[in-house]
Amino acid sequence: MERVNMIDYINDLDEKTRSLLKKELNKHLSRLSGCQIKEGVYQLLSSLKANSSCLRELDLRYNDLGNIGQEILDEYLCSLRIPTGGVCGPQPGLYKYAVTLTFDPQTANEYLYLNENNTVATRRKEKQQLPDNDERFDMCNQVLCRPPLSERCFFEVDVIGPDIHVGVACEGMERKGASDRVRLGRNEMSWSLCCSDNVCVAQHNQKAVSIPTESIRKLAVFLDREAGSLCFYSLSPQIKLLYMFDADFPEDQDLLAVFRIQEPGCSVNLRL
């Protein structure tokens, strides 16, 4: 069962939750950090009771369970990972991890035009003449951001137009050519969410998951490197978790925000 679908059922407060959670709750460890579980904690508890689960460690960081919910679950689990004040979603608790990013002009493909402050990237039909270097994407319409992402960080972007890829990549991802080794989300070194009309596609290492949704205009990304989680949220018309990657990020490389803009006239605005 996909993680996002499972969270939706937890919060639905209906009988389907118990049966749909059986497989997940039979694991010794379950990661549900950053998944917007609130009142659904009581259905989660009910599933633990009904299924005699062997689950003993549950990662619920950045979920607004409340004190009572935390105490109830703690009775049934050996380990609950819920830091004080940890809530889920783009709420005040996550904004303290907000980072200011700018596009790195040394990496921008020649069809991507940056504004003066390097906070807006626009795809155009005309190719600009830029000096070649080892860092620049020469054939993929992609651009990296600086500085490298911290262990725990949060950022927001405006996406204008379809077929825009928002993601995170290891700094060592290849830059030259148009193979899957270079394309965001198509290799083991990158994770992405592609936003198009009425659907988003989460991609990693040539695996893709389609997520039906309304057109996305504002997007938030939360990275918790230690927990191995990368969350994507829609911010309009309401806050909604779109997808969460459970990843093993390499320890020997920096992680960078990366964008791919396919269609001429489309753009990405880094929100400060």
ChimeraX commands (.cxc) that place a marker at each C-alpha (Angstrom):
marker #1 position 0.00,0.00,0.00 radius 0.5
marker #1 position 1.37,3.42,-0.91 radius 0.5
marker #1 position 2.35,5.60,2.05 radius 0.5
marker #1 position 0.19,8.59,1.07 radius 0.5
marker #1 position -2.90,6.40,0.60 radius 0.5
marker #1 position -2.30,4.78,3.99 radius 0.5
marker #1 position -2.18,8.17,5.74 radius 0.5
marker #1 position -5.43,9.21,4.07 radius 0.5
marker #1 position -7.14,6.10,5.46 radius 0.5
marker #1 position -5.76,6.66,8.95 radius 0.5
marker #1 position -7.35,10.09,9.04 radius 0.5
marker #1 position -10.67,8.95,7.49 radius 0.5
marker #1 position -11.86,7.45,10.80 radius 0.5
marker #1 position -13.66,4.49,9.24 radius 0.5
marker #1 position -13.54,0.70,9.46 radius 0.5
marker #1 position -11.41,0.33,6.36 radius 0.5
marker #1 position -8.44,1.66,8.28 radius 0.5
marker #1 position -7.93,-1.45,10.35 radius 0.5
marker #1 position -7.71,-3.89,7.47 radius 0.5
marker #1 position -5.58,-1.58,5.34 radius 0.5
marker #1 position -3.04,-1.13,8.13 radius 0.5
marker #1 position -2.45,-4.81,8.82 radius 0.5
marker #1 position 0.54,-5.21,6.55 radius 0.5
marker #1 position 2.22,-2.01,7.71 radius 0.5
marker #1 position 1.66,-2.76,11.38 radius 0.5
marker #1 position 3.20,-6.21,11.11 radius 0.5
marker #1 position 6.59,-4.58,10.63 radius 0.5
marker #1 position 8.87,-4.04,13.62 radius 0.5
marker #1 position 9.58,-0.49,12.45 radius 0.5
marker #1 position 7.29,1.93,10.64 radius 0.5
marker #1 position 8.18,5.44,9.49 radius 0.5
marker #1 position 5.22,7.82,9.39 radius 0.5
marker #1 position 7.11,11.05,10.05 radius 0.5
marker #1 position 5.76,14.15,8.35 radius 0.5
marker #1 position 2.42,12.62,7.34 radius 0.5
marker #1 position -0.15,14.94,8.97 radius 0.5
marker #1 position -1.64,12.39,11.38 radius 0.5
marker #1 position -3.89,14.14,13.90 radius 0.5
marker #1 position -7.16,12.64,15.13 radius 0.5
marker #1 position -6.28,9.50,13.17 radius 0.5
marker #1 position -4.01,8.48,16.03 radius 0.5
marker #1 position -7.02,6.83,17.67 radius 0.5
marker #1 position -7.65,4.65,14.62 radius 0.5
marker #1 position -3.96,3.80,14.61 radius 0.5
marker #1 position -4.24,2.70,18.23 radius 0.5
marker #1 position -7.31,0.62,17.41 radius 0.5
marker #1 position -5.38,-1.16,14.68 radius 0.5
marker #1 position -2.53,-1.89,17.06 radius 0.5
marker #1 position -4.94,-3.48,19.52 radius 0.5
marker #1 position -7.01,-5.43,17.01 radius 0.5
marker #1 position -4.09,-6.89,15.06 radius 0.5
marker #1 position -1.80,-7.84,17.96 radius 0.5
marker #1 position 0.91,-6.07,16.01 radius 0.5
marker #1 position 4.59,-6.84,16.48 radius 0.5
marker #1 position 5.34,-3.19,15.72 radius 0.5
marker #1 position 7.65,-1.84,18.40 radius 0.5
marker #1 position 9.12,1.31,16.90 radius 0.5
marker #1 position 7.09,3.98,15.17 radius 0.5
marker #1 position 8.49,7.18,13.69 radius 0.5
marker #1 position 5.82,9.87,14.13 radius 0.5
marker #1 position 7.93,13.00,14.02 radius 0.5
marker #1 position 6.24,16.18,12.74 radius 0.5
marker #1 position 2.72,14.88,13.41 radius 0.5
marker #1 position 0.36,16.88,15.62 radius 0.5
marker #1 position -0.82,14.07,17.90 radius 0.5
marker #1 position -1.37,16.10,21.06 radius 0.5
marker #1 position -0.24,15.03,24.52 radius 0.5
marker #1 position -3.02,12.46,25.02 radius 0.5
marker #1 position -2.40,10.78,21.69 radius 0.5
marker #1 position 1.31,10.54,22.40 radius 0.5
marker #1 position 0.72,9.02,25.85 radius 0.5
marker #1 position -1.76,6.44,24.51 radius 0.5
marker #1 position 0.53,5.24,21.73 radius 0.5
marker #1 position 3.54,5.17,24.04 radius 0.5
marker #1 position 1.72,2.56,26.14 radius 0.5
marker #1 position 1.74,0.13,23.21 radius 0.5
marker #1 position 5.14,0.84,21.67 radius 0.5
marker #1 position 8.69,0.50,22.94 radius 0.5
marker #1 position 9.95,3.51,21.00 radius 0.5
marker #1 position 8.10,6.60,19.84 radius 0.5
marker #1 position 10.13,9.15,17.92 radius 0.5
marker #1 position 8.21,12.37,18.56 radius 0.5
marker #1 position 10.41,15.37,19.40 radius 0.5
marker #1 position 8.87,18.10,21.56 radius 0.5
marker #1 position 6.77,20.45,19.51 radius 0.5
marker #1 position 7.19,18.36,16.36 radius 0.5
marker #1 position 4.29,18.91,13.97 radius 0.5
marker #1 position 3.66,17.96,10.38 radius 0.5
marker #1 position 3.11,20.03,7.32 radius 0.5
marker #1 position 3.95,23.63,6.53 radius 0.5
marker #1 position 3.06,24.95,9.98 radius 0.5
marker #1 position 5.09,27.15,12.37 radius 0.5
marker #1 position 6.96,24.09,13.66 radius 0.5
marker #1 position 8.51,23.48,10.24 radius 0.5
marker #1 position 9.15,27.06,9.26 radius 0.5
marker #1 position 11.99,27.18,11.77 radius 0.5
marker #1 position 13.79,24.87,9.33 radius 0.5
marker #1 position 13.19,27.23,6.38 radius 0.5
marker #1 position 16.22,27.91,4.20 radius 0.5
marker #1 position 16.89,30.63,1.65 radius 0.5
marker #1 position 17.95,29.22,-1.70 radius 0.5
marker #1 position 19.14,30.79,-4.93 radius 0.5
marker #1 position 19.69,29.27,-8.35 radius 0.5
marker #1 position 23.33,28.60,-9.17 radius 0.5
marker #1 position 23.98,30.32,-12.53 radius 0.5
marker #1 position 27.03,28.13,-13.10 radius 0.5
marker #1 position 24.75,25.08,-13.37 radius 0.5
marker #1 position 21.82,26.51,-15.36 radius 0.5
marker #1 position 21.11,25.07,-18.79 radius 0.5
marker #1 position 21.34,27.60,-21.61 radius 0.5
marker #1 position 17.56,27.55,-22.15 radius 0.5
marker #1 position 16.92,28.56,-18.54 radius 0.5
marker #1 position 17.04,32.31,-17.90 radius 0.5
marker #1 position 17.60,33.53,-14.34 radius 0.5
marker #1 position 16.51,36.89,-12.96 radius 0.5
marker #1 position 18.96,39.34,-11.40 radius 0.5
marker #1 position 18.58,37.87,-7.91 radius 0.5
marker #1 position 18.81,34.25,-9.10 radius 0.5
marker #1 position 15.42,33.50,-7.53 radius 0.5
marker #1 position 13.36,33.00,-10.72 radius 0.5
marker #1 position 14.19,30.54,-13.50 radius 0.5
marker #1 position 12.27,30.73,-16.79 radius 0.5
marker #1 position 12.41,28.32,-19.72 radius 0.5
marker #1 position 12.62,30.07,-23.08 radius 0.5
marker #1 position 12.74,28.97,-26.71 radius 0.5
marker #1 position 15.89,30.96,-27.44 radius 0.5
marker #1 position 19.22,29.53,-26.37 radius 0.5
marker #1 position 21.54,31.96,-24.60 radius 0.5
marker #1 position 25.31,31.85,-24.91 radius 0.5
marker #1 position 26.88,30.88,-21.59 radius 0.5
marker #1 position 30.43,29.80,-20.79 radius 0.5
marker #1 position 30.81,26.05,-20.59 radius 0.5
marker #1 position 32.01,24.47,-17.36 radius 0.5
marker #1 position 31.92,21.12,-15.62 radius 0.5
marker #1 position 28.98,22.15,-13.43 radius 0.5
marker #1 position 26.53,23.21,-16.15 radius 0.5
marker #1 position 23.71,21.00,-17.44 radius 0.5
marker #1 position 24.45,21.10,-21.17 radius 0.5
marker #1 position 21.48,19.12,-22.56 radius 0.5
marker #1 position 18.86,18.84,-19.78 radius 0.5
marker #1 position 16.83,21.92,-18.88 radius 0.5
marker #1 position 17.89,21.76,-15.24 radius 0.5
marker #1 position 19.45,24.02,-12.62 radius 0.5
marker #1 position 20.81,23.46,-9.11 radius 0.5
marker #1 position 20.35,25.64,-6.04 radius 0.5
marker #1 position 22.79,26.79,-3.40 radius 0.5
marker #1 position 23.66,26.43,-0.58 radius 0.5
marker #1 position 23.59,22.65,-0.02 radius 0.5
marker #1 position 20.58,21.48,1.99 radius 0.5
marker #1 position 21.08,21.09,5.72 radius 0.5
marker #1 position 20.28,17.95,7.70 radius 0.5
marker #1 position 16.74,19.22,8.26 radius 0.5
marker #1 position 15.35,21.94,6.02 radius 0.5
marker #1 position 12.19,23.33,4.45 radius 0.5
marker #1 position 11.62,25.48,1.36 radius 0.5
marker #1 position 8.74,26.70,-0.80 radius 0.5
marker #1 position 8.44,27.40,-4.52 radius 0.5
marker #1 position 5.91,28.78,-6.98 radius 0.5
marker #1 position 5.57,26.63,-10.10 radius 0.5
marker #1 position 4.15,28.35,-13.17 radius 0.5
marker #1 position 3.22,26.00,-15.98 radius 0.5
marker #1 position 3.08,22.23,-16.53 radius 0.5
marker #1 position 5.80,19.59,-16.56 radius 0.5
marker #1 position 7.97,21.18,-13.89 radius 0.5
marker #1 position 10.17,18.85,-11.86 radius 0.5
marker #1 position 11.05,19.80,-8.27 radius 0.5
marker #1 position 13.49,17.65,-6.39 radius 0.5
marker #1 position 16.65,16.89,-4.49 radius 0.5
marker #1 position 19.85,15.39,-5.86 radius 0.5
marker #1 position 23.30,14.39,-4.71 radius 0.5
marker #1 position 25.92,16.90,-5.80 radius 0.5
marker #1 position 27.70,14.14,-7.71 radius 0.5
marker #1 position 24.81,13.59,-10.13 radius 0.5
marker #1 position 26.06,13.82,-13.71 radius 0.5
marker #1 position 25.58,17.09,-15.63 radius 0.5
marker #1 position 26.53,16.30,-19.21 radius 0.5
marker #1 position 24.27,14.66,-21.77 radius 0.5
marker #1 position 20.60,13.71,-21.57 radius 0.5
marker #1 position 20.75,10.16,-20.23 radius 0.5
marker #1 position 18.93,8.95,-17.13 radius 0.5
marker #1 position 22.17,9.54,-15.20 radius 0.5
marker #1 position 21.51,13.27,-15.65 radius 0.5
marker #1 position 17.71,13.55,-15.53 radius 0.5
marker #1 position 16.20,14.49,-12.20 radius 0.5
marker #1 position 14.35,11.56,-10.60 radius 0.5
marker #1 position 15.54,9.01,-13.16 radius 0.5
marker #1 position 18.57,7.72,-11.24 radius 0.5
marker #1 position 19.63,6.55,-7.79 radius 0.5
marker #1 position 21.11,9.97,-6.97 radius 0.5
marker #1 position 17.93,12.06,-7.25 radius 0.5
marker #1 position 14.30,12.24,-6.07 radius 0.5
marker #1 position 11.66,14.41,-7.72 radius 0.5
marker #1 position 8.03,15.38,-8.03 radius 0.5
marker #1 position 6.83,16.37,-11.50 radius 0.5
marker #1 position 3.92,18.81,-11.42 radius 0.5
marker #1 position 1.53,18.79,-14.40 radius 0.5
marker #1 position -2.15,19.53,-14.87 radius 0.5
marker #1 position -4.29,17.32,-12.59 radius 0.5
marker #1 position -1.48,14.89,-11.77 radius 0.5
marker #1 position 1.87,14.77,-10.01 radius 0.5
marker #1 position 4.44,12.04,-10.57 radius 0.5
marker #1 position 6.96,11.09,-7.88 radius 0.5
marker #1 position 10.12,9.65,-9.41 radius 0.5
marker #1 position 13.29,7.96,-8.18 radius 0.5
marker #1 position 15.68,5.64,-9.99 radius 0.5
marker #1 position 13.32,5.07,-12.94 radius 0.5
marker #1 position 10.40,4.21,-10.67 radius 0.5
marker #1 position 7.33,6.45,-10.84 radius 0.5
marker #1 position 4.15,6.89,-8.79 radius 0.5
marker #1 position 1.25,8.95,-10.18 radius 0.5
marker #1 position -0.74,11.10,-7.75 radius 0.5
marker #1 position -4.03,12.58,-9.02 radius 0.5
marker #1 position -4.38,16.14,-7.78 radius 0.5
marker #1 position -5.53,19.60,-8.72 radius 0.5
marker #1 position -3.09,21.81,-10.60 radius 0.5
marker #1 position -0.19,22.73,-8.33 radius 0.5
marker #1 position 0.93,26.35,-8.12 radius 0.5
marker #1 position 2.63,26.47,-4.73 radius 0.5
marker #1 position 4.78,23.63,-3.47 radius 0.5
marker #1 position 6.70,23.00,-0.24 radius 0.5
marker #1 position 9.52,20.53,0.34 radius 0.5
marker #1 position 10.73,19.21,3.69 radius 0.5
marker #1 position 13.91,17.16,4.03 radius 0.5
marker #1 position 14.88,15.22,7.14 radius 0.5
marker #1 position 18.13,13.61,6.12 radius 0.5
marker #1 position 18.68,11.67,9.34 radius 0.5
marker #1 position 15.20,10.12,9.16 radius 0.5
marker #1 position 15.60,9.42,5.46 radius 0.5
marker #1 position 12.41,11.27,4.53 radius 0.5
marker #1 position 11.67,13.77,1.77 radius 0.5
marker #1 position 8.14,15.24,1.79 radius 0.5
marker #1 position 6.35,17.24,-0.90 radius 0.5
marker #1 position 3.31,19.37,-0.01 radius 0.5
marker #1 position 0.80,21.28,-2.08 radius 0.5
marker #1 position 0.10,24.69,-0.51 radius 0.5
marker #1 position -2.94,25.65,-2.57 radius 0.5
marker #1 position -5.89,25.54,-2.46 radius 0.5
marker #1 position -5.09,23.81,0.85 radius 0.5
marker #1 position -2.12,22.21,2.57 radius 0.5
marker #1 position -1.83,18.58,1.51 radius 0.5
marker #1 position 0.90,15.97,1.67 radius 0.5
marker #1 position 1.40,14.81,-1.91 radius 0.5
marker #1 position 4.16,12.25,-1.47 radius 0.5
marker #1 position 6.91,11.16,0.89 radius 0.5
marker #1 position 10.07,9.34,-0.14 radius 0.5
marker #1 position 11.64,6.92,2.32 radius 0.5
marker #1 position 15.25,7.20,1.18 radius 0.5
marker #1 position 18.77,6.18,2.08 radius 0.5
marker #1 position 20.69,9.37,1.36 radius 0.5
marker #1 position 24.44,8.86,0.87 radius 0.5
marker #1 position 26.47,10.25,3.73 radius 0.5
marker #1 position 29.47,11.29,1.64 radius 0.5
marker #1 position 27.69,13.81,-0.62 radius 0.5
marker #1 position 25.86,17.10,-0.22 radius 0.5
marker #1 position 22.20,17.24,-1.21 radius 0.5
marker #1 position 21.01,20.08,-3.42 radius 0.5
marker #1 position 17.62,21.34,-4.56 radius 0.5
marker #1 position 17.22,20.80,-8.32 radius 0.5
marker #1 position 14.62,21.94,-10.85 radius 0.5
marker #1 position 13.80,20.84,-14.37 radius 0.5
marker #1 position 11.61,23.08,-16.53 radius 0.5
marker #1 position 10.49,21.51,-19.79 radius 0.5
marker #1 position 8.04,23.83,-21.52 radius 0.5
marker #1 position 8.95,27.29,-22.91 radius 0.5
marker #1 position 7.27,30.05,-20.92 radius 0.5
marker #1 position 7.18,28.03,-17.69 radius 0.5
marker #1 position 9.05,29.17,-14.61 radius 0.5
marker #1 position 9.93,28.46,-10.99 radius 0.5
marker #1 position 10.07,31.13,-8.30 radius 0.5
marker #1 position 12.00,30.45,-5.10 radius 0.5
marker #1 position 9.92,31.88,-2.26 radius 0.5
marker #1 position 12.01,33.72,0.33 radius 0.5
marker link #1:1,2 radius 0.2
marker link #1:2,3 radius 0.2
marker link #1:3,4 radius 0.2
marker link #1:4,5 radius 0.2
marker link #1:5,6 radius 0.2
marker link #1:6,7 radius 0.2
marker link #1:7,8 radius 0.2
marker link #1:8,9 radius 0.2
marker link #1:9,10 radius 0.2
marker link #1:10,11 radius 0.2
marker link #1:11,12 radius 0.2
marker link #1:12,13 radius 0.2
marker link #1:13,14 radius 0.2
marker link #1:14,15 radius 0.2
marker link #1:15,16 radius 0.2
marker link #1:16,17 radius 0.2
marker link #1:17,18 radius 0.2
marker link #1:18,19 radius 0.2
marker link #1:19,20 radius 0.2
marker link #1:20,21 radius 0.2
marker link #1:21,22 radius 0.2
marker link #1:22,23 radius 0.2
marker link #1:23,24 radius 0.2
marker link #1:24,25 radius 0.2
marker link #1:25,26 radius 0.2
marker link #1:26,27 radius 0.2
marker link #1:27,28 radius 0.2
marker link #1:28,29 radius 0.2
marker link #1:29,30 radius 0.2
marker link #1:30,31 radius 0.2
marker link #1:31,32 radius 0.2
marker link #1:32,33 radius 0.2
marker link #1:33,34 radius 0.2
marker link #1:34,35 radius 0.2
marker link #1:35,36 radius 0.2
marker link #1:36,37 radius 0.2
marker link #1:37,38 radius 0.2
marker link #1:38,39 radius 0.2
marker link #1:39,40 radius 0.2
marker link #1:40,41 radius 0.2
marker link #1:41,42 radius 0.2
marker link #1:42,43 radius 0.2
marker link #1:43,44 radius 0.2
marker link #1:44,45 radius 0.2
marker link #1:45,46 radius 0.2
marker link #1:46,47 radius 0.2
marker link #1:47,48 radius 0.2
marker link #1:48,49 radius 0.2
marker link #1:49,50 radius 0.2
marker link #1:50,51 radius 0.2
marker link #1:51,52 radius 0.2
marker link #1:52,53 radius 0.2
marker link #1:53,54 radius 0.2
marker link #1:54,55 radius 0.2
marker link #1:55,56 radius 0.2
marker link #1:56,57 radius 0.2
marker link #1:57,58 radius 0.2
marker link #1:58,59 radius 0.2
marker link #1:59,60 radius 0.2
marker link #1:60,61 radius 0.2
marker link #1:61,62 radius 0.2
marker link #1:62,63 radius 0.2
marker link #1:63,64 radius 0.2
marker link #1:64,65 radius 0.2
marker link #1:65,66 radius 0.2
marker link #1:66,67 radius 0.2
marker link #1:67,68 radius 0.2
marker link #1:68,69 radius 0.2
marker link #1:69,70 radius 0.2
marker link #1:70,71 radius 0.2
marker link #1:71,72 radius 0.2
marker link #1:72,73 radius 0.2
marker link #1:73,74 radius 0.2
marker link #1:74,75 radius 0.2
marker link #1:75,76 radius 0.2
marker link #1:76,77 radius 0.2
marker link #1:77,78 radius 0.2
marker link #1:78,79 radius 0.2
marker link #1:79,80 radius 0.2
marker link #1:80,81 radius 0.2
marker link #1:81,82 radius 0.2
marker link #1:82,83 radius 0.2
marker link #1:83,84 radius 0.2
marker link #1:84,85 radius 0.2
marker link #1:85,86 radius 0.2
marker link #1:86,87 radius 0.2
marker link #1:87,88 radius 0.2
marker link #1:88,89 radius 0.2
marker link #1:89,90 radius 0.2
marker link #1:90,91 radius 0.2
marker link #1:91,92 radius 0.2
marker link #1:92,93 radius 0.2
marker link #1:93,94 radius 0.2
marker link #1:94,95 radius 0.2
marker link #1:95,96 radius 0.2
marker link #1:96,97 radius 0.2
marker link #1:97,98 radius 0.2
marker link #1:98,99 radius 0.2
marker link #1:99,100 radius 0.2
marker link #1:100,101 radius 0.2
marker link #1:101,102 radius 0.2
marker link #1:102,103 radius 0.2
marker link #1:103,104 radius 0.2
marker link #1:104,105 radius 0.2
marker link #1:105,106 radius 0.2
marker link #1:106,107 radius 0.2
marker link #1:107,108 radius 0.2
marker link #1:108,109 radius 0.2
marker link #1:109,110 radius 0.2
marker link #1:110,111 radius 0.2
marker link #1:111,112 radius 0.2
marker link #1:112,113 radius 0.2
marker link #1:113,114 radius 0.2
marker link #1:114,115 radius 0.2
marker link #1:115,116 radius 0.2
marker link #1:116,117 radius 0.2
marker link #1:117,118 radius 0.2
marker link #1:118,119 radius 0.2
marker link #1:119,120 radius 0.2
marker link #1:120,121 radius 0.2
marker link #1:121,122 radius 0.2
marker link #1:122,123 radius 0.2
marker link #1:123,124 radius 0.2
marker link #1:124,125 radius 0.2
marker link #1:125,126 radius 0.2
marker link #1:126,127 radius 0.2
marker link #1:127,128 radius 0.2
marker link #1:128,129 radius 0.2
marker link #1:129,130 radius 0.2
marker link #1:130,131 radius 0.2
marker link #1:131,132 radius 0.2
marker link #1:132,133 radius 0.2
marker link #1:133,134 radius 0.2
marker link #1:134,135 radius 0.2
marker link #1:135,136 radius 0.2
marker link #1:136,137 radius 0.2
marker link #1:137,138 radius 0.2
marker link #1:138,139 radius 0.2
marker link #1:139,140 radius 0.2
marker link #1:140,141 radius 0.2
marker link #1:141,142 radius 0.2
marker link #1:142,143 radius 0.2
marker link #1:143,144 radius 0.2
marker link #1:144,145 radius 0.2
marker link #1:145,146 radius 0.2
marker link #1:146,147 radius 0.2
marker link #1:147,148 radius 0.2
marker link #1:148,149 radius 0.2
marker link #1:149,150 radius 0.2
marker link #1:150,151 radius 0.2
marker link #1:151,152 radius 0.2
marker link #1:152,153 radius 0.2
marker link #1:153,154 radius 0.2
marker link #1:154,155 radius 0.2
marker link #1:155,156 radius 0.2
marker link #1:156,157 radius 0.2
marker link #1:157,158 radius 0.2
marker link #1:158,159 radius 0.2
marker link #1:159,160 radius 0.2
marker link #1:160,161 radius 0.2
marker link #1:161,162 radius 0.2
marker link #1:162,163 radius 0.2
marker link #1:163,164 radius 0.2
marker link #1:164,165 radius 0.2
marker link #1:165,166 radius 0.2
marker link #1:166,167 radius 0.2
marker link #1:167,168 radius 0.2
marker link #1:168,169 radius 0.2
marker link #1:169,170 radius 0.2
marker link #1:170,171 radius 0.2
marker link #1:171,172 radius 0.2
marker link #1:172,173 radius 0.2
marker link #1:173,174 radius 0.2
marker link #1:174,175 radius 0.2
marker link #1:175,176 radius 0.2
marker link #1:176,177 radius 0.2
marker link #1:177,178 radius 0.2
marker link #1:178,179 radius 0.2
marker link #1:179,180 radius 0.2
marker link #1:180,181 radius 0.2
marker link #1:181,182 radius 0.2
marker link #1:182,183 radius 0.2
marker link #1:183,184 radius 0.2
marker link #1:184,185 radius 0.2
marker link #1:185,186 radius 0.2
marker link #1:186,187 radius 0.2
marker link #1:187,188 radius 0.2
marker link #1:188,189 radius 0.2
marker link #1:189,190 radius 0.2
marker link #1:190,191 radius 0.2
marker link #1:191,192 radius 0.2
marker link #1:192,193 radius 0.2
marker link #1:193,194 radius 0.2
marker link #1:194,195 radius 0.2
marker link #1:195,196 radius 0.2
marker link #1:196,197 radius 0.2
marker link #1:197,198 radius 0.2
marker link #1:198,199 radius 0.2
marker link #1:199,200 radius 0.2
marker link #1:200,201 radius 0.2
marker link #1:201,202 radius 0.2
marker link #1:202,203 radius 0.2
marker link #1:203,204 radius 0.2
marker link #1:204,205 radius 0.2
marker link #1:205,206 radius 0.2
marker link #1:206,207 radius 0.2
marker link #1:207,208 radius 0.2
marker link #1:208,209 radius 0.2
marker link #1:209,210 radius 0.2
marker link #1:210,211 radius 0.2
marker link #1:211,212 radius 0.2
marker link #1:212,213 radius 0.2
marker link #1:213,214 radius 0.2
marker link #1:214,215 radius 0.2
marker link #1:215,216 radius 0.2
marker link #1:216,217 radius 0.2
marker link #1:217,218 radius 0.2
marker link #1:218,219 radius 0.2
marker link #1:219,220 radius 0.2
marker link #1:220,221 radius 0.2
marker link #1:221,222 radius 0.2
marker link #1:222,223 radius 0.2
marker link #1:223,224 radius 0.2
marker link #1:224,225 radius 0.2
marker link #1:225,226 radius 0.2
marker link #1:226,227 radius 0.2
marker link #1:227,228 radius 0.2
marker link #1:228,229 radius 0.2
marker link #1:229,230 radius 0.2
marker link #1:230,231 radius 0.2
marker link #1:231,232 radius 0.2
marker link #1:232,233 radius 0.2
marker link #1:233,234 radius 0.2
marker link #1:234,235 radius 0.2
marker link #1:235,236 radius 0.2
marker link #1:236,237 radius 0.2
marker link #1:237,238 radius 0.2
marker link #1:238,239 radius 0.2
marker link #1:239,240 radius 0.2
marker link #1:240,241 radius 0.2
marker link #1:241,242 radius 0.2
marker link #1:242,243 radius 0.2
marker link #1:243,244 radius 0.2
marker link #1:244,245 radius 0.2
marker link #1:245,246 radius 0.2
marker link #1:246,247 radius 0.2
marker link #1:247,248 radius 0.2
marker link #1:248,249 radius 0.2
marker link #1:249,250 radius 0.2
marker link #1:250,251 radius 0.2
marker link #1:251,252 radius 0.2
marker link #1:252,253 radius 0.2
marker link #1:253,254 radius 0.2
marker link #1:254,255 radius 0.2
marker link #1:255,256 radius 0.2
marker link #1:256,257 radius 0.2
marker link #1:257,258 radius 0.2
marker link #1:258,259 radius 0.2
marker link #1:259,260 radius 0.2
marker link #1:260,261 radius 0.2
marker link #1:261,262 radius 0.2
marker link #1:262,263 radius 0.2
marker link #1:263,264 radius 0.2
marker link #1:264,265 radius 0.2
marker link #1:265,266 radius 0.2
marker link #1:266,267 radius 0.2
marker link #1:267,268 radius 0.2
marker link #1:268,269 radius 0.2
marker link #1:269,270 radius 0.2
marker link #1:270,271 radius 0.2
marker link #1:271,272 radius 0.2
view
